[in-house]
C-alpha cells in the first residue's frame, strides 16, 4: 500500500509544487552538508540536536530521514520515534508530534 505524503507539513510551509521546484531542491542541497555535520556530531556525542532541528531536517530533506531514523534507533533515550512516517516525541508515556 502506497502512502501519499502530498501536502505533508514542513518546517517552512509551502505548496508541494514549490517544495520540489529546482530552487527549493537546490536550497536544501546547499544546507545538507551543515545539517549532516550536526547529525554526525549527535551520532558521536549522543547529544540530542533538538526536536525542532530534527523535524526541520525530516520535513525538508528526504535524504536525511535515513540518518535520523538510525539516530533515533541508537538513542532511544531521546524519546523520539518515527510512527507512520512522522516523528513523535514521548511525553509522560503519551506520543505527541514533535
Long-range contacts (C-beta under 8 A, 24 or more apart in sequence): 3-84, 3-85, 5-85, 8-59, 9-59, 10-59, 10-60, 11-52, 11-55, 11-56, 11-59, 11-60, 12-60, 28-60, 28-61, 31-61, 32-61, 32-63, 32-64, 35-61, 35-64, 36-64, 36-67, 39-64, 39-67, 39-68, 39-71, 42-71, 42-75, 43-67, 43-70, 43-71, 43-74, 46-75, 48-75, 48-78, 48-80, 51-80, 51-87, 51-89, 51-98, 54-80, 54-87, 54-98, 55-87, 55-98, 58-87
